[in-house]
Amino acid sequence: MNAQRGKLVSGGRLQVPADIRRALGLADGDPVLLRIVDGELHVRPVHNALSRVQARLRAHIPAGISLSDELIAERRQASEHE
C-alpha cells in the first residue's frame, strides 16, 4: 500500500484513512501500539503484535504441550499443599 495522508485533529487524535483501517483490520475503539522509530511514528494493531509474540513463543514450546494447562496444574497442586 502506498503512503497516504492522515490528519492530526483536535485533542491530538490521528485521523487514519478508512482503507488503511480496513487493511489493518481496525475498527473504532480498537487498541493500537504507537512507537517512534528514527523520527517516524509506527502504528500497529495490538492483535497483530500479540500474534507475532505468540508465534515466536510457539517456536520454543514442544508440540502437544499446553503452557496454560501446565500452569493450571501447578496452581492446583500448590493450593492442595496449603
C-alpha positions as CSV (number, residue, x, y, z in Angstrom):
1,M,0.0,0.0,0.0
2,N,1.3,3.4,-0.9
3,A,1.7,6.2,1.6
4,Q,-1.4,8.2,2.3
5,R,-2.2,11.3,4.2
6,G,-3.8,11.3,7.6
7,K,-4.6,14.2,9.7
8,L,-4.0,15.3,13.3
9,V,-7.3,16.6,14.6
10,S,-8.4,18.2,17.9
11,G,-7.2,16.7,21.1
12,G,-4.1,15.1,19.4
13,R,-6.2,12.5,17.6
14,L,-4.8,11.0,14.5
15,Q,-7.3,10.5,11.7
16,V,-6.5,7.4,9.7
17,P,-8.0,6.9,6.2
18,A,-10.7,4.2,6.0
19,D,-8.8,2.0,3.5
20,I,-5.8,1.9,5.8
21,R,-8.0,0.9,8.8
22,R,-9.6,-1.8,6.7
23,A,-6.2,-3.1,5.6
24,L,-5.1,-3.3,9.2
25,G,-8.4,-4.8,10.4
26,L,-9.1,-1.9,12.7
27,A,-12.4,-0.7,13.9
28,D,-13.4,2.3,16.1
29,G,-12.0,1.8,19.6
30,D,-9.5,-0.9,18.7
31,P,-6.2,-0.6,20.7
32,V,-3.1,0.1,18.8
33,L,0.6,0.3,19.6
34,L,2.4,3.5,18.8
35,R,6.2,3.7,18.5
36,I,8.7,6.2,17.3
37,V,11.4,4.7,15.1
38,D,14.0,7.0,13.6
39,G,11.7,10.0,13.9
40,E,8.7,8.2,12.3
41,L,5.5,7.2,14.0
42,H,4.7,3.5,13.6
43,V,1.2,2.4,14.3
44,R,0.4,-1.3,14.8
45,P,-2.8,-3.1,15.9
46,V,-2.4,-4.8,19.2
47,H,-3.8,-8.0,17.9
48,N,-1.0,-8.2,15.3
49,A,1.6,-7.6,17.9
50,L,0.1,-10.4,20.1
51,S,0.0,-12.8,17.2
52,R,3.7,-12.1,16.5
53,V,4.7,-12.7,20.1
54,Q,2.6,-15.9,20.2
55,A,4.3,-17.2,17.0
56,R,7.8,-16.5,18.5
57,L,6.9,-18.3,21.7
58,R,5.4,-21.3,19.9
59,A,8.8,-22.0,18.3
60,H,10.2,-22.7,21.8
61,I,7.4,-24.9,23.1
62,P,7.3,-28.6,22.2
63,A,4.3,-29.9,20.1
64,G,1.4,-31.1,22.3
65,I,2.4,-29.0,25.3
66,S,-0.1,-26.5,26.7
67,L,1.5,-23.9,28.9
68,S,-1.9,-22.9,30.3
69,D,-2.7,-26.5,31.2
70,E,0.7,-26.8,33.0
71,L,0.1,-23.5,34.8
72,I,-3.4,-24.6,36.0
73,A,-2.0,-28.0,37.2
74,E,0.8,-26.2,39.1
75,R,-1.7,-23.9,40.7
76,R,-4.0,-26.7,41.7
77,Q,-1.1,-28.7,43.2
78,A,0.1,-25.6,45.1
79,S,-3.3,-25.0,46.5
80,E,-3.6,-28.6,47.7
81,H,-0.4,-28.2,49.7
82,E,-1.5,-25.1,51.5
